[in-house]
Amino acid sequence: MGRPADVGEAIRRTGVDTVVRAQAVAGAFVVGASFIDTTPYMPERFAAGRARFGGVDVRWMKDGVQLRGEWLGGRPFDGTQTTGGYVDVIVHRPVMGPVTALGRVERLDYDSDPQFALATQRYWAGARIRFWKGLATSFGVGHQTGQMTQSRRTAFDVGLTLALRAGL
């Protein structure tokens, strides 16, 4: 249990938050379930009630291949319903050298007043390349389908990371 202490543009109202998480491991599988009960970040005149979501997730990893997925459902505030999830695969095999590949599929359904209803899917493919110790680049391309507010449906991301580590 806790209280919101958000910083930035999306700040939740005051109140008590509850988060519960349980997970189990069986061989190469990790199975989990989560629940959150919190206050919405939108003003109460628009978003009455509490935000409540539950989800289940599964991970499997073997020989440099990881499959993950999560499904969630709940409501961001009274009078709405949101369901969605993702499945992704991350591959880093010795034959790939410094390259790690990623593929991901996401879906989100926001059921509310027809004016605000949303159903969208997003697809991502990308890679991370480690050059030297803590220096790496990552890049990917994503495409979104369904209803959305963005005018461009395809995005390309590139990043450069330098991680510096020191022992204590």
Helices and strands as residue ranges (DSSP letters): E 18-26, E 29-38, E 51-62, E 65-75, E 81-91, G 94-96, E 99-111, E 118-132, E 135-146, E 154-162
